[in-house]
Amino acid sequence: MYNYSEFDETFVRARVAEFRGQVERRISGALTEEEFKPLRLKNGLYLQLHAYMLRVAIPYGTLNSRQMRQLAMIADRWDKGYGHFTTRQNVQFNWPGLGDVPDILDALADVSMHAIQTSGNCIRNVTADHFAGAASDECEDPRPTAELLRQWSTDHPEFQYLPRKFKIAVTGSRADRAVTRAHDIGLRLITSEEEETGYQVLVGGGLGRTPMIAKIIRPFLPRQHLLPYIEAILRVYNLSGRRDNKYKARIKILVHETGLDELRSRIEAEFERRLADFAGVDQGVVAAIEEAFAAPAFVARPNNRHLDRLDADSNYREWVRTSLARHKRPDYGIVTVSLKRVGGTPGDATSVQMTALADLAEKYSHDELRVSHEQNIILPHVSRADIPAVYDGLRAAGLASANVGLISDIIACPGMDYCALATARSIPVAQDIARRFDELGLEKEIGPMKIKISGCINACGHHHVGHIGILGLDRAGVENYQITLGGDATDKAAIGRRAGPGFSAEALLPALERLVDRYLVERQDGSESFIDCYRRVGEAPFKSALYPGATQRRTRFRRRKRA
C-alpha cells in the first residue's frame, strides 16, 4: 500500500501546524465560530449536534495494522474509546476536544494519514472497491488509479472551491462494489476488444434531495488520458455548475439541465484543449504507485483445518457462508468483518476491537485491512488454512456476527443522535430492526436484503439505493419514516420508489414485518432474493402489505364521491 513520500510528509505537517495556530486563535476568541468554520472544514472538523467531529480520510478504504492501531489509540486518548466507519470509507471521531484536534492530526501524520479534503466543496476522499486487489472478478486493481487521483486532487488549486462537494469512485470488477453509479464521477476499469485497459467513465450520479444514477459519458477512455479527461469534466462543472442554490449545485443537476449530449460536447472540447498541453504523467510516479500495490507474497498451504471446522461447527459454517468471499487465489479467501452486531451501532468499532482487527490483519491478512462503503471491515488476503483462527479471534473480540448481507447488516447514518442536520433518528431504528428479526429467527430464511437508513434528505445512509430504504423526516415535530422499495447499489443500480405515506417510529417496525412476511409468501422456490422478487412481481403486493386496507378505503371514497 502507499506510504507518504518526503513531499507528503512535509505538506501534511505544514497543514497541521497552520491549523494548530487557527485552533489557538479560535480558543482565545481571536476568531469567531463563523470565521473559524471554513478553516476547520478544510481540515475535516465539523460541528455536530453535541460536539466537534473529526472525519479522517482512509483513501480508497485501505489501512495497515499500524494505522488501525493508531486509530484505536486516538479513540482511547482523545475520544470516547470508539470510532465510526462511514459509507465514504472514512472514520469519524465524534467527541474530540477542540484543543486536542491538532495533536490528533499530528498523530495521524505519524502513520501517513490526515483529514484533508474530507469536507468542503472540493474533491473528497477517492473511494474504491473494498475487495480491490483480491477480487476474483477484477480485471485490474483499481487502487493505483485511486491513488493517482488522490495525489492529483489533493490541494489542486483549480478545484478547491467547486460549486459543491465532488465524489469519485473506482472499480476494476464486473460487480460494482464501489457504487460507481451513485457518484459524481464513476470509473470502471475495463478491457477493450483490442485488449487495451482503460476506463468506462460515468458522470452525474448522486443521492440526496435529487437522487440520480450516473450516465456513461465515455464508453472507453485510454488510461493515459485519465487526468486530462477528469480535469475537463471538473473544469466544465466548475464553470457551468450552479452556485445560486446549493441544493442544485451538484454535477448531476448540470447533466440533467444541460443534457448529456451537450455536456459531453463541452467536455470533449475542453479535453482536446487540455490534451494538447498534456505532457503525460511522470512514469516514475506511476511506477512507484503500482509498486506500492504489488500483490502480497502469497503462500500455498493445505486448508484441512478450515474444511474440518466446516464439518464440525455449525456456527463457524454459518459465519463462513455470510462472511467469506472468493479470492483470486483459490487457496485464499476474503473475510468481511461485520460491524453490525445485533443491538450495536452500525459502523462503530471500539478501540479494543480496532486493535484486535489490527492484530488479525498483521498475522493473517498480509497486514492489510479495508473499510467498505457498507460500514464493515475487510481482511482481504486470508489463507483458507487460517480462516478458523481468524474466526476465533473475531469471536473473542465480539466481531463474529454471521450477518453480512442479511437484514441486520444495515447501513445507517448517525442521525439525530449526532448530526446537526438530521431530522430523525437512524441508529435506534437500525437497532430495533436488527433485534426484532433476530428475535423472530427469520434472518437466515429471509436471505440477502439491503436495508439502508438516512436521518434526513441528504441521504448519508444511502437509503435511495437500499432494497428497502428508510428516510427519517420531521413532520410537525414528530419523527416520520418514509419507505422506498427496489433500490440497488450494484451494477444494476436503481433508485428506490417511495411506497407511500410515512410511518411513525412506533408503526415502522410492524410495517416492515408485514413487508417481509409478504416477500416470504411471494418469492419463488423459497430462495428468490427480495430484490429479484420485487423486480418480478412489482411493487403492488408490497404496498398492499405496508398499507393494508388502503385500496378498499380509496374505493369506498370514490363511491361516496360518485354518489
N, C-alpha and C positions, 0 to 999 in steps of 0.2 A: 504494500500500500504506500501511498505518497507521504513523504515526510518533508517538513519545512526545509527550504533552501536558506542560505545565509540572507538572501534578499527578503524572503518571507519573514524570517525571524526579526530582522531589523524593522520591517514595515509594521508588523503586529505590535512589537514592543513600543514603537513610537506612538501608535494609536492608543495603547493603554496609558502611556504617560500623559498624552494630551487629555484623555478622558478623566484621568485622576485629577488634573487641575480643574476641569469643569465640574466634577463632583464636589471638590472642595469649595468652589465658588457657590454652588447651589446650597451646600450645607451652611455656609457663612451668611447666606442671604444676598450675596452679590448678584446672583442670578435668580429670577423668579421661576416658578414651575413652567410658565408659558415659554420663557426664554430657554429653559433647560430642555424642554420636550424634544425639539429637533436634534439636539446634541445627544441625548440618551438613546433616541430611536436609532440613530446611526450606529450605535453600539449594542443594539439588541435589548435595550432595557425599556420595559413597558411599565405603566402604572395601572395595575389591575384594581379589582374591587376593594381589596383589603390591604394590599402591599405592592411593592415593586415586583416584577417578574423578569428574570433574565432568560432570554432564549439563546441557546448555544447551537451553533451550526455543526452538524455532522455531515460533511459533504458526501453526497450520494450514499448516505447511510452507513459508511464503513468506519469501523473502530478496531483498535487493537486492545489487548488486555491492559496495557499501561494506561491508555486513555480512559477505559472504563473504570479502572481503579481510581483514577484522578477524579472522575465524576462522583464516585462514591465518597471520596474524601471531601469534596466540595459540599456534597449534601450533608455530611456529618458536621463539618466545621462551620459552615456559613448558612445552612438552611435547616430544614426540619427532618433530615435523615432520609429523604427520598428524592427521586427525580421523576419527571413526567415525560415520556417519549411520545412524540407527536406524529400526525399524519404527514408532516413535511420532513420526516426523518431527522428532526431536531430533538434536543432535550431541553426542558424548561425547569428552572428552579423558581418556585412560587413565593418564597419568603426571604429573599436576601435583604440585608440592611443596606441602605444606600451607600454608607461609608465603606462597606466591605466589597462592593462590586469591583473596584479597581484591583483589589487583591485577588478576587476570583478570576478576573481576566488575566492577571499575571500567572496564576496557577494553570489556567488553560493553555497559555502560551508555552508553558514548560513542557507540554505534551503535544505541541503542534495543533492547537485548537483555538478558536476565537468565536466571537459573537457578531462579527461584522456582516452587514447586509442581511441580517435576519429580521429586519424591519425596514420601513421606508419605501419610497417609490423608486425602487431600484431592482436589479436582477437578484432575486432571492437565492437561497441555497439550491443548487442544482441537484435534483433527485434522480435516482436510477432504480432499476430492477433490484430488489433485495436479494435475489439469487444470482446476481451477476458474477461471472467467473466460475460458477459452479453448476449452473443450469444445464440440463441435458439437451434442451431445445434451443440454445442460443447459437447464433452464427458467429458472434464475437462478444467479448466482454465490453459492455458499454462504459465502464468506469474511466478508461483513458480519455474517451470523448468528454465525459462529465468533468474530469479534472482539467482538461484543456479549456473547457468553457468556464470553469471556476477561476482559473488563472487569468483568462482574458477579461472576465466580467468584474473581478474584484477592483473596486475603486476606478472603474472605467470612467474617464472624465465626461464623456458624452451622455452616459446613461445613468447618472446618479439622481437625476430629477425628472424621471419619466412621468407621464400623466397619472400612472398608478403603479402599484407593485407588479412585478413580472416574474412568471414562474416557468421554468424549463425542466422537462423530464426526458430521460433517455432510456431506451431498452434495446437489447440485442436479441430478444427472443420472439418467437411467434406468439406465445401467450403474453399478453400485456399486463405484467405485474407492476408497472410503474404508472398506471393510469394516464398514459400519454395524451389520451383524447380529452382529458379534463384540464389541460394546461394551456397557457398562452402559446407556448411552442412545445410540440412533442416531436421527438426524434426517434425514428426506428431504424436501427441498423439492418440493412437488407443486402442481398447479393443479386446483382443484375444477371440477365441472361448471358452476358459475356463474362460472368464470374468476377465482376468488379464489385468490391464492397463500398457501399455508400449509404445514404440516408433517405428514407421517406420522411418528408417534412410536413407536419401538421401545424395549423395555426388557428387561434381563436377559440380554444376550449376554456372552460371555467365554470365554476358553480356560483354560489352567492345568490344575489337577488334575481339575476337573469341567467339561469344555467344554460349552457350551450356545449355541444360536442364539437371538438375541433375538426376542421376540414383539411383535406390534403391540398397543400399549395404547391408542392413539388413532389411528384411520384418518385423521382430518383435524383439525388444530389451527390455528385462525386465528393468523396471525403476531403479532398484537398481544397474544396470550395466552401467548406463549412463556415469558417469565420466570416468571410465577406458576405455570405448569404444571410447569416444570422444578423450581422451588422445592418444589412439592407432592411431586413424586417423591422428591426428596432428603430432605425432612423425614420422610416416611413411612419411607424407608430408614434414616435416621439414628436414628429412634426404635425401629424394629422389627427392623433388621438384627442378626444375631447378633454378639456380642462375646466369646463364650465360646470360640470356635475360629476362628482367623484363616483357616483353610482353608475355612470355611463362612460367611465374613463378607461375601462379595460379594452384590450385589443379585440376581444370578442364583439364588442359593440361596433368597433370600426369595421370589422369584417361584415357584420350584419347591415350596417347603414351604407357602406360603400359598395358592397357586393364582392364576392370572391374574385371574379374575373378582373374587375377594375383594380382591386388591391394587388392582385398578382402582377398586373401590368406595371404598377408603380414600383413594386418590389423588384421585379426583374430589371427595370430601367436603372434603379439605384444599385442593384447588384452588378450590372455591367460597368457602371462608373467606378465602383469600388474595386472590382476585379482588375480593371486596367492599371490600378496603382498598387495592387496587392503583390508583394514580393514572395508570398508564401510563408508558412510557419517555419520557424527555425527548427530544422530537423534534429538538431541536438536536443532541443527541448522535448520534441515528440519522442525521441528515442529514450530519454530519461523517464518520461511519464510511462511509456509502455513497459520499460524495465521494472518500474515500481509495482506494476500489476502483473508481473510474471506469475505463472501458476506455482503453487507451493510444491515442495519436494514430496510428492505422494509416495506412500509405502504400501505395497501389497501385503495383506495379512489375511489369514483364514478368519471367517466370521462365525465359527461354531458356537461361540458364547451367545451371539445375537440370535441364532436360529434355535438354540436350546431354550433360551429365555422366552422366545415367542411361544413355544410349545407348552412351557410350564407356568407362565404368569399371565393371567388374563388382563390385569391392569396394565402391564407392560405392553401387551399386544394391542390394547385399545389406544394407548398413547402413541405407539408406532403408527397405527392406522391413520391417526389425525395429524401427527407432528412430523413425520418423515417423508421427504420428497426425493425424487430421483436426482442423483448427481450425474455429471457427465462421465464419471468413472463408476462402473457397476459395483466396485468393492467399497464405495463411499456413499454417504447419504447427506442430505441437507436437513438439519434439525431446526424446526421452528419452535421457539420457546414462547408459550402463551403468557402474556401479561394480563390475562383476563380471568384470574381466579374468581370463582363464584363469590359474590359479595364484596369484591375488591373494586378499586377504581381503575377503569380501563387505561392501560398505558403507564401506570405507576410501577416503579420498582424501588425497593428500599436500598439503602447503602449496603446492607448485608447481602441482598440479592445481587446487586451490581458486582460486588466483589466476588461472589460465587460464580457469576457468569464469566467474569474475567479469568478466574482460575480454570474453569472448564475450557474456555477458548484457548488459553495458553497451553493446556495439557493435551486437549483432544481435537482442536479445530485450527491447527496451524496458526494460532494467535490472531484469529480473525473473528469479528462479530459484525452483524449488520442490524440496522434498525429498519423495520418495514413501515410502509405507509399505513399499515393496518395496526400499528402500535404494538407490535410484537418484536422480539429479538431473534435473530437467526445465527446459528452456528453453521457456517456454510460448508465446511470440509471436515466431516467426521467419518473416520474409518468405521465400517459396519462392525468391526471387531470391538470398537469402543462404545458403541451405542448403549449397551447395558450400563456401563459405568457413567455415561453422561446422564442417563435417566435417573440413576441412583443419586447423583449429585444434584440434579434439579429437584428431585423429590425432597431431599434433605433441606433445600432452600425454599420450599413451598412454591416451586415453579413447574411442577409436572402435570398441570391441568391438561387433560386429554380432550380439548375442545376447539382446537384450531379449525376455523372454517364453519363451526357449528353455531347454533343460535345464541350461545352466550359469549362468543368471540366478537363482541360488539365494539365498533368504533364509536367513540363519544368525545365531544369537545368538553372543556371544563365547565361550560355553562355558568349559571348564576352562583355557583359555589366559589368561583374565582373571577370570572371575566366581567369587566365593567360594561361591555356591550351586550351581554346576554339578556334575553327577555324571559328565560325559563331555565329550569334545572335540567341537566343532562345526566350527570353521574348517578343520582338516585334512581332515575328511570332505568338506566342500564343495569344497575344492581338489582332492582326489583324484577326485571325480566329474567335475568340470569338465575336468580333464586327460585322464581316461580317454576320455570321449566326444569330446573334441577329437582325441585320437589315432586313435580309430575313424572319425572323419569322418562321424559319424551325426547331428550336431546338427540340421542343416537337414532331413534326412529325417524325424527324429522330430517336428519341428514344435513347436507350443505345449505346454509342460509345466512345471508349477509344482512344484518341489521345495523344501520348507521344512524346516529342521533346527533342533531345540532340544537344548541340552545338559543339560536337566533338565525335570522335570514342570511347571515354571512356564510353559513354552511361549512364551518370548520370541521364538522363531523361528517362531511361528505354525504349527507342524507339523500341528496338527489340521485346518487348512483348506488344506493343500497337496494337490494332486492325488496326490503321493506325499509323505507326511510321514515324517520320521525323528526318533525320540526317543532320545537317549542316556541310558542309565542305568548305575548301578553294580551289578554282580552279583558279590558276594563279592570286591570289589577289582578286577574286570575290567570294562572298558567293554563294554556290550551295547546293541545298537541295534534298537529296535522299528520296524517299518514299518507305516504306516497308508495306506489307499488310498481315493480317492474324495472327499477333502475339496475344498471350494470356498470362496473368499473373495468371490465376486461376488454379484450379486443372486439367484443360485441357491445361496446359501450352504448348505454342508453340512459336518458333522463327519466326518472320515475314519474308516473302520473298521480296527481292528487286524487285520493279516493273519494273525498267528500268533506263534510264539516269536521272540525277538530273535536278532540275528546278532552275532558278534564283529566287531571292527574289520576283521579280515582277510577275513572272509566277506561283509561287507556289499556291497562293490563287485561281486563276481561275482553276488550275488543280484540287484542292480539291473540288471546286464547281462542276466540271464535274463528279468527282468520286462520290460525294454524290447524284447528280442527277441520275446517273446510278443505284446506290443502290436503290433509291426510286422506280425506274422502275422495277428492278429485284426482289425485295422482295415479298414474298408470303403473302397473306391475309392482307396486309397493316400493319403488326405488326412484321414480322420476323426481328430479330436484324441483324445488319450489320455483325457481326462475324458468325452468323448462315447462313446468306445468302452467305457470302464468301465461307464457307465450302461446301455449297450445289452446287453452280454454278461454283466455281473455280475462278482463277484469270483472265481468258481471258477477260470477259466483262469489268472488272475494268481497266485492262491495256489498252484496246481499248479506254476507256473514258479518261484516262490520256494522251494517245498519239494518238489523232485522226489522221487518215490518215497514221500512221506508217506502217501498214500491206500493204496498197496499194503501198507505196513508196518502200518497200522492194521487192514486187512482180515485179514492173517495173524495179528495179535494176537487178533482176535476169534475166529478159527477155532480157535486153540490154546485159548482160554478155553472155547469150547463143548465141545471135545474133552475 
